[in-house]
Every structure is written in structure tokens, then in C-alpha cells.
Amino acid sequence: MDEKSLDRRSFFKMAVTAAVVVPFALKAIGNAEAAPSAGCPATAPAGKPVAVVGVGMAKGLDYVEDGKTSTNPKHKPGQNCANCKYYNDKKGEGGYAPCTMMGMKWVTNCGWCKSYAAR
């Protein structure tokens, strides 16, 4: 048998190693995707009425602070508040701006809700 051939024992060693390593690697990748995007603001501007996930209008509109985490079937990749016609970025500050659909409460540019409409 030459050195490049794979015998049964080596195959099973690799298979067991892969079975142990792959789930941890997939979990790490999943955690990285669940983290806020690099361009998303970390804190809301002080003194502004900010939409709170799961409360009031935000709950009714299925608002999330990072569109990539939305589980709503209407959400499509690339959709976020920053490119929504209801997001008033001209009045924005620090990655947040008032949203017409949220009753002029401030939302993050990375957010998303089911009222999303492209500009």
C-alpha cells in the first residue's frame, strides 16, 4: 500500500474527527451571522424616541434592529431601513433616523419591518 492511499482505520479517524469538529464550526459561523452587522450603530442617540423591538408599533410591524436576523417571510436579503422610503435619513443621527411607519420613532439603519418599501 502506498502512502497516499487511505486505509480503513485512517478513514474512520478522519470521519470521527469531522463529526466532532463540524458542529462546533457551524455553531461559530451561526453566532457570527447573528451578531450585529459592522455598519449597524451600537447605541441610539440620546433623547430621541426610539422604537423598541416587541413593543407597540414595533411589535405590530415585526420590527428587528438588524434586518439580517428577521424571520419574517416577507424579508428579502438587502432590505433594511436605510433603503426604505419611510426612513427619514435627512433627519438622521448616528445611524438612526425617524420612521414614518413607526409614528416617527427612531429606528436603526440596519433595521427592518414588514412595512418595508424600497425607495
Secondary structure, DSSP 8 states (H G I E B T S, - for coil): --TTS--HHHHHHHHHHHHHHHHHHHHHHHHHHHS--TTS-SS--TTS-B--TTSTHHHHTT-BSSGGG---TT--TT--GGGBTTB-GGG-BTTEEEEGGGTTEEEETT-B-TT--B-
